[in-house]
Amino acid sequence: VIVTSLVTLTISFHNLWTTVLPGAYGSSVKCLTSQASGPPKRPLNGYMRFVMQQQPIITRQHPEIKSVDIIRKIAQQWRTLSPEQKRPFEEASVRAREQFKVDLQRYQAQLSPAQAQQQALEKRARTAKRKAIRKKRELTSLGKPKRPRSAFNIFMSEHFEEARGATTQAKMKSLFEDWKNLFSHQKQVYTHLAEDDKIRYKNEMKSWEDHMVEIGREDLVREQSLSIRKKATGRSTTASKKSAKTKTKAKTKAKSTSTSTAAKKTGVKGKAQAARKTKSSSTKNT
C-alpha cells in the first residue's frame, strides 16, 4: 500500500513540478509553487524531491524495471544517504513551504466570498473522500467480511469472461440482457446462491463485530448490532439482579426462620428450667 501510494504521488507530482537536476545528490530542485488558474500547490518534502530527481535517472539506466520496483530502489537509496546528503533536499523543502504560505495568503486574499466558500466546500469534500479511503483500507486490513452479492452479480461473475463485447461496459450490457432473458427456474439457482451468501455475511459479520468489541474497536461496529448487544446485556443484567435479589430474600427468610426457631427453642428451654426451679423450691419448703 505504501509503495503504491508513493507511485501515485510521484506520478501526480511529476505532472505539476519542474525539476532541475544536473549533478549528483547535492543538486537542488526548483518547483512551481503556484498556477495562475488555481491555488498554489503544496511543495514536495525532502524525500519526494529525491524521488523526483532519481526516477528519470534509474528509468534510463534500467528501462525494464517496473515503476513499483523503481520507487522501492529509490527508497533504499534514500535510507543509505547521510544527513549531509539529505540536507539539500530538506532545506529546499523548507524554503518551498515558506514560499507556499506566502503564495497561499496572496491567493486567498484575492478570492471573492463566493469563491472562498466554494473552495471550503471542495476542501471538505476532498477531506471526506480521503477519510473514506483510509477507513476502507483500515477495514480491509482488519478483515471485515465482504458484503453479500446479489443474484445478478453472481451470474455476472460466472459468465463475464465469455460475455459478448470488447469492453467492460459492453460485456456488462450483454450480461444484463442475458439475465433478463433467463427463465424463472434459471434465475432461481442464483437467487439461492445469493441467499446463502447473505447467511455467510451475517455469520461472518457477527464474529467480526464480536472481535472488534473484544479489541476495543466498538466504533467499527454497526449501530444496529450495538443496540442488540446493549439490549441483550441489559436483559442479562436484569436477570442477574433478579436472581441475586431472589437469593438475598431466600437467605433473609432462612435466617429469619432459623432465628425464630432458635427463639422458640430458647423459650421452651427457659420455661422448662423455670418449672424445675419452682418444683425444687416447693420440695425444699416441704
C-alpha positions in Angstrom: 0.0 0.0 0.0 2.8 2.4 0.9 4.7 1.7 -2.3 1.6 2.1 -4.4 0.8 5.4 -2.7 4.3 6.6 -3.4 3.9 5.7 -7.1 0.7 7.6 -7.3 2.2 10.6 -5.6 5.2 10.5 -7.9 3.1 10.5 -11.0 0.8 13.3 -9.8 3.7 15.4 -8.7 5.6 14.7 -11.9 2.8 16.5 -13.8 2.9 19.6 -11.5 6.6 20.2 -10.8 9.6 21.1 -13.0 12.8 19.5 -11.9 16.3 20.9 -12.5 18.7 18.0 -11.9 22.2 18.4 -13.2 24.7 16.9 -10.9 24.6 14.4 -8.1 22.8 14.3 -4.7 23.7 17.8 -3.8 21.7 19.3 -6.7 18.6 21.4 -5.7 15.1 21.1 -7.1 13.3 24.1 -8.5 9.5 23.8 -8.3 6.4 25.7 -9.4 4.5 26.6 -6.3 1.6 28.3 -7.9 -0.5 28.4 -11.0 -2.3 31.4 -12.5 -5.6 29.5 -12.8 -5.8 27.9 -9.4 -4.4 27.8 -5.8 -0.7 27.2 -5.2 0.3 23.6 -5.0 1.8 22.1 -1.8 5.5 21.6 -2.1 7.3 18.3 -2.0 9.1 17.1 1.1 12.7 16.2 1.0 12.2 12.5 0.2 9.8 13.2 -2.7 12.3 15.7 -4.1 14.9 13.0 -4.1 12.4 10.6 -5.8 11.7 13.1 -8.5 15.4 13.5 -9.1 16.3 9.9 -9.2 13.3 8.5 -11.0 14.3 9.5 -14.6 17.9 8.5 -13.9 17.0 5.0 -12.8 14.4 4.7 -15.6 17.1 5.5 -18.2 19.6 3.0 -16.6 17.0 0.3 -16.1 14.2 0.7 -18.6 12.9 -2.9 -18.0 12.2 -2.2 -14.3 8.6 -1.7 -13.2 7.5 1.6 -11.6 7.0 0.0 -8.2 10.5 -1.5 -8.3 11.9 1.8 -9.2 10.3 3.5 -6.2 11.5 0.7 -4.0 15.0 1.1 -5.3 14.9 4.9 -4.7 13.6 4.4 -1.2 16.6 2.1 -0.5 19.0 4.7 -1.8 17.4 7.4 0.4 17.9 5.2 3.5 21.6 4.9 2.7 22.1 8.7 2.4 23.9 10.5 5.1 22.3 13.5 6.8 24.6 15.8 4.9 23.5 14.3 1.6 19.8 14.6 2.6 20.2 18.2 3.8 19.9 20.0 0.3 16.6 18.3 -0.3 15.2 19.0 3.1 16.4 22.7 3.0 14.8 23.1 -0.4 11.6 21.7 1.0 11.6 24.2 3.9 12.1 27.1 1.6 9.4 25.9 -0.7 7.0 25.6 2.3 7.7 29.2 3.3 7.0 30.4 -0.2 3.9 28.3 -0.4 2.5 30.0 2.7 3.1 33.4 1.1 1.6 32.4 -2.2 -1.4 30.8 -0.4 -2.1 34.0 1.6 -1.9 36.1 -1.6 -4.2 33.8 -3.5 -6.8 33.7 -0.7 -6.8 37.5 -0.4 -7.9 37.9 -4.0 -10.8 35.4 -3.7 -14.4 36.7 -3.5 -16.6 35.4 -0.7 -18.4 33.0 -3.1 -15.1 31.6 -4.3 -13.8 31.2 -0.8 -17.0 29.4 0.2 -16.7 27.1 -2.9 -13.1 26.3 -2.1 -14.1 25.5 1.5 -16.8 23.1 0.2 -14.3 21.4 -2.1 -11.8 21.1 0.6 -14.4 19.4 2.9 -15.3 17.0 0.1 -11.7 16.1 -0.5 -11.2 15.5 3.2 -14.3 13.3 3.4 -13.1 11.3 0.4 -9.6 10.8 2.0 -11.2 9.7 5.2 -13.4 7.2 3.4 -10.4 5.8 1.6 -8.5 5.4 4.8 -11.4 3.8 6.6 -11.9 1.4 3.7 -8.2 0.4 3.9 -8.4 0.0 7.6 -11.5 -2.2 7.5 -9.8 -4.3 4.8 -6.7 -4.7 7.0 -8.9 -5.7 9.9 -10.5 -8.4 7.9 -14.0 -7.1 7.6 -16.2 -9.6 5.6 -17.2 -8.7 2.1 -20.8 -7.7 1.5 -23.1 -10.3 0.1 -23.5 -10.4 -3.7 -26.8 -10.2 -5.5 -28.1 -12.9 -7.7 -27.2 -10.9 -10.8 -23.7 -10.2 -9.5 -23.1 -13.9 -9.1 -24.4 -14.6 -12.6 -22.2 -11.8 -14.0 -19.1 -13.1 -12.3 -19.6 -16.6 -13.6 -20.2 -15.5 -17.2 -18.1 -12.4 -17.6 -15.2 -14.0 -19.5 -17.4 -15.4 -22.2 -19.7 -12.4 -22.4 -20.2 -10.6 -25.7 -18.4 -7.3 -26.2 -14.9 -5.9 -26.4 -15.1 -3.5 -23.5 -16.2 -4.0 -19.9 -19.2 -1.8 -20.4 -20.3 -3.8 -23.5 -19.9 -7.1 -21.6 -22.0 -5.9 -18.7 -24.7 -4.7 -21.1 -24.8 -8.0 -22.8 -24.9 -9.9 -19.5 -27.8 -7.7 -18.3 -29.7 -8.6 -21.5 -29.0 -12.3 -20.9 -30.1 -12.0 -17.3 -33.4 -10.5 -18.4 -34.0 -13.4 -20.8 -33.4 -16.1 -18.3 -36.3 -18.3 -17.2 -37.5 -18.1 -13.6 -36.1 -21.5 -12.7 -32.7 -20.5 -14.1 -32.7 -17.3 -12.0 -33.7 -19.3 -9.0 -30.3 -21.0 -8.9 -28.6 -17.7 -8.5 -31.2 -16.5 -6.1 -30.5 -19.4 -3.8 -26.7 -18.7 -4.0 -27.4 -15.1 -3.1 -29.4 -16.2 -0.1 -26.6 -18.4 1.0 -24.2 -15.6 0.6 -26.4 -13.4 2.9 -26.2 -16.1 5.6 -22.4 -16.3 5.2 -22.1 -12.5 5.5 -24.4 -12.4 8.6 -22.4 -15.1 10.4 -19.0 -13.6 9.5 -20.1 -10.1 10.5 -21.3 -11.3 13.9 -17.9 -13.0 14.6 -16.0 -10.0 13.2 -18.0 -7.5 15.3 -17.6 -9.6 18.4 -13.8 -9.5 17.8 -13.9 -5.7 17.3 -15.6 -5.3 20.6 -13.0 -7.5 22.3 -10.1 -5.4 20.9 -11.8 -2.1 21.8 -13.0 -1.0 18.4 -16.7 -0.6 19.0 -16.6 2.4 16.7 -16.4 0.0 13.8 -19.5 -2.0 14.9 -22.8 -1.2 13.3 -25.3 0.8 15.4 -27.9 -1.9 15.0 -25.5 -4.6 16.3 -24.6 -2.3 19.3 -28.3 -1.8 20.1 -28.9 -5.5 20.0 -25.9 -6.1 22.2 -26.9 -3.5 24.7 -30.4 -4.9 24.9 -29.0 -8.4 25.5 -26.6 -7.1 28.1 -29.5 -5.2 29.8 -31.6 -8.3 29.9 -28.7 -10.3 31.3 -28.1 -7.7 33.9 -31.7 -7.5 34.9 -31.9 -11.3 35.2 -28.8 -11.3 37.3 -30.2 -8.7 39.6 -33.5 -10.6 39.9 -31.6 -13.8 40.7 -29.4 -12.0 43.2 -32.5 -10.4 44.8 -34.3 -13.7 45.0 -31.2 -15.4 46.6 -31.0 -12.5 49.1 -34.7 -12.9 50.0 -34.2 -16.6 50.4 -31.2 -16.1 52.7 -33.0 -13.5 54.7 -36.1 -15.7 55.1 -34.0 -18.7 56.0 -32.1 -16.6 58.6 -35.4 -15.3 60.0 -36.8 -18.8 60.2 -33.7 -20.0 61.9 -33.8 -17.2 64.4 -37.5 -17.8 65.1 -36.9 -21.5 65.6 -33.9 -20.8 67.9 -36.0 -18.3 69.9 -38.8 -20.9 70.3 -36.3 -23.4 71.5 -34.8 -20.9 73.9 -38.3 -20.1 75.2 -39.3 -23.7 75.7 -35.9 -24.4 77.4 -36.4 -21.4 79.7 -39.9 -22.5 80.7 -38.6 -25.9 81.5 -35.8 -24.5 83.6 -38.3 -22.2 85.4 -40.6 -25.2 86.1 -37.7 -27.2 87.5 -36.7 -24.4 89.8 -40.2 -24.0 91.0 -40.5 -27.7 91.7 -37.2 -27.7 93.6 -38.2 -24.7 95.8 -41.5 -26.4 96.7 -39.7 -29.6 97.7 -37.3 -27.7 100.0 -40.1 -25.9 101.7 -41.8 -29.1 102.4 
